[in-house]
Every structure is written in structure tokens, then in C-alpha cells.
Amino acid sequence: MSDCVELVERYTEGLGQRFACRPLSRDNEVLLSTPYAYVDGDLLEVVAVVGSERLVLGDAGSALNRLELHGLNVEAPTVRRQMRAILHGFLVDLRDGRLEVEGSPEQSTDMLLRLVGAMREVDALRLLQPQPRPPRFEERLLTHLRARCTDVEERPTLTGRSGSRYRLTAAFGRRDPVYVQAVAGGRGESGVRSVNQAFRVFHDVDGQLSPERKLVVLSDDDQPWRREDLELLGTVAYVAGWWAPAALDDFLERRTAEHRLLFPEQTALPS
């Protein structure tokens, strides 16, 4: 029995040392980096909102965003049905595209294990696709980039200051490449998640990349982009629109522009 107890103690002690925590913008909000990983090796991160009597743990929308980046329609009835079964099994809620659990601080261990389990199971839904494909807009953007330059790395990985690893759409150019992230969905739910993910990526790598090496390309969606989302992205990267290809190409060639929002006229932003 003593050997068993010692084994468990060593495991839990070693596991605890692999967690990392840092505060976010709000006083009671922290980002928890865990030693748990998705099937592709990316580590799971959890946002915790800590109160004196209540604790909320969530994925900040990363689980659904990862499905969409792999071309899965999260609004499809089959996907929704499977997702509901997973969330029900782990007692996890879906709130505005985020996986969340809520309880008292004393329940934090159980809450974290349930949330991590749900995040991994939801992410694994993409493996059910016989030939997972990236979103159509991302493919169109990659084709456009390859036509302009032979040195285009597809889906490169960047590591942020937090230690998180991110997969982007492309790295354009051989020397000091421009890192490009495709964002689609307009003002819809999927668009908001894509904007949040792009902002997080480029905010996390601030200081490692100069501004002209970070580029977001927005799709020409039926649902117009929210002005506040575009302004937010403009604080961490240059932002091009698929509806203005000349401005996009000019930036890729010169890597400079008068404004972070690369549209023919700043007054022509979608409302």
C-alpha cells in the first residue's frame, strides 16, 4: 500500500509543477496553462474567473474555434448532437460558444478535470471527418499567397510569451516572413470567435514580431464585420480585407502602410 501511495504522491506532485498561471486584464481573471494536451499536442489553456464564493472555469471559445479551423461546421445537427452528449456527460455548459463549468472554489479539482475532459472530447470530433479540410476561405487565401510568392509556409506554428503554441494560416516570405491569419465569419458567432483567436495569437507574440510581420486577412462575408472587432485587431496586427486585394498585395510587397486597416478608404469600413 505504501508503494501505491508514494506513486500517487509523486504523480500529483509532478503534475502540479507543470501548471502555470498568469493574470489577465481583469483583477479576478487568470489564464491557467495545463499539462493536458489535445490530440495534436497543443496544450489546453483554461480561463478562471475567481470569486470568494464562486469559481468559473472556461475555454474562452478555443474548443469550437479549433473545430472550425479544421473545416468542421459546428452548427451542423450531427455535430451539435454529439457535442451535447459530450457536454452532458462531463456536466459542462455551452455559453456563447464557450465551454464552462461553475462551482465553489472547493470543487476546483473536479471542475477542472470535467472541463479538460470535455475540451478534449469536443476537439476529437474533427477526427470523425474522413478527410478534414480547412475552411474554404483559408484555402483561397493560401492559393492567393502562393501565386505571389514561392516561399509560403502553410500553417506554421508560433509560440507566444505565455508558452502557448498557435497554428496560423501561413508564413509569407523566406526572410523575416509575414505571419498571416485568415479570419472568416463576419459579425456572426463564428466570426467573433475567429477575431478573438486572431487577437489572442498576435497579442501573445507582441515583442517577438514587429507589427509589419503580423497580418490578419478578413473574408468578404455576407454578415458585415463589426467596426469594434476591426479596431481591436488593428491594435495587434495589420488588417486586410479580401474585398480589397490590391491593398493586400501592396502590403505584402512593401510591408508598410499608412494605416493598420488596409482598406482603400478608412471611411469604407463595414458598419
Secondary structure as UniProt FT lines:
FT   HELIX           2..16
FT   TURN            17..18
FT   STRAND          20..23
FT   TURN            27..28
FT   STRAND          29..37
FT   TURN            39..40
FT   STRAND          43..50
FT   STRAND          55..58
FT   TURN            60..61
FT   HELIX           62..69
FT   TURN            70..71
FT   TURN            74..75
FT   HELIX           77..90
FT   STRAND          93..95
FT   TURN            96..97
FT   STRAND          98..103
FT   HELIX           105..107
FT   HELIX           108..123
FT   HELIX           124..128
FT   HELIX           136..148
FT   STRAND          152..154
FT   STRAND          157..159
FT   TURN            161..162
FT   STRAND          165..167
FT   STRAND          170..172
FT   STRAND          178..183
FT   TURN            186..187
FT   HELIX           189..204
FT   TURN            207..208
FT   HELIX           211..213
FT   STRAND          214..218
FT   HELIX           227..233
FT   TURN            234..236
FT   STRAND          238..241
FT   TURN            242..243
FT   HELIX           245..254
FT   STRAND          261..262
FT   HELIX           266..268
//
